[in-house]
Every structure is written in structure tokens, then in C-alpha cells.
Amino acid sequence: MIKVVLDTNVLITAERGAGSFGRRILDLVLQQKIKAVISDQVKRENLLIVNRLVKDESLKRDLGLFLDNCQEIRPAVVNIHLEDEQDLKLLAAAVGGRADYLITEDKHLLDLENFQQIKIIKPSEFWQLWQKQQDDQGETWNNWAQNIFGK
């Protein structure tokens, strides 16, 4: 199963609605199609910012479920200089959780592109990769057929 770390900014974009990439990725975690890993420090940041910025009560509940579904991990020690030192906690969580992807809108992180075999990508890029994988495995067709035929 694909493992991801979601930056708080991705969770906030879920408030844009069902079509937003943040919401789509959040739903993948809630449907247990991908696994999100999180450190205690990242989780605390998520709770603080979500409680301040997210107004939609339904989304707040889903974000609570998301946090409950995340695999809590011990962050790794990472030695890299970043312009925004606050971003280190995301890299530490991704390395400690052996994530495949760190999904973010943060330019400082995106400029890295990769860190210790972890791909650092935008939500839209992750969604495109996810869709391609589903197409390659025939899952898109299977999901469509289940919706049409109710099987």
C-alpha cells in the first residue's frame, strides 16, 4: 500500500470541496486505499491549524477521522538545511514512516523533489499518479462497472 505524509496545507485545501485534490486524497486515506503516516509533532500542527482555519463541520469530522486513521510513527533525524525550518518535521515524519510520497503545496519542500527516496509532490501530481496506477491495474474500469451494475 502506498504511504504518504500530507502537509497541513493539503488538508486545508480539502475545504474547497469534493473535487479538490486535497479532498480526493483525504478520501483515499479514509477509504483505506492509501496509508497516511504522521508524527506527533505533525499531528499537533494539523489539529491546531485545522481548528483555526476549517469552518465546515463535516470536514472537521472527516479530518478527525483522518487523524485517527493515520499510522503514528517516530520521526527520523534528518540533516538538511531548509529555508523554513518548520518543514523539517514533515521530512522527519516521511523518513521515519518510510513514506513513498510527501504531498505538499510548500514551495521550499517541492524544490527538493526527492529526499531519501521519498517523492515530494503537489496534490495534483499525486492524484495523476494515483489515477494512472488505477488505470494500469484496471481499477478505474472495475469501479465504473460496480457503480453502473451495483456489484
Number of C-alpha atoms within 10 A of each C-alpha: 8 11 21 27 28 25 22 22 16 22 22 18 16 21 19 11 12 12 10 16 22 27 23 17 25 23 18 15 20 20 12 13 13 17 20 27 25 30 22 14 14 23 15 12 14 22 15 12 14 19 12 9 11 17 11 9 9 11 18 17 11 15 24 14 14 19 19 11 17 20 14 18 17 16 21 16 13 15 9 10 9 12 10 10 10 10 16 18 21 23 25 22 28 32 24 19 22 19 22 19 23 29 27 24 18 17 10 14 23 16 10 12 14 14 16 12 12 19 19 26 22 21 23 17 13 20 16 12 12 16 14 14 13 15 13 10 11 11 14 15 12 14 14 11 12 11 10 9 8 8 8
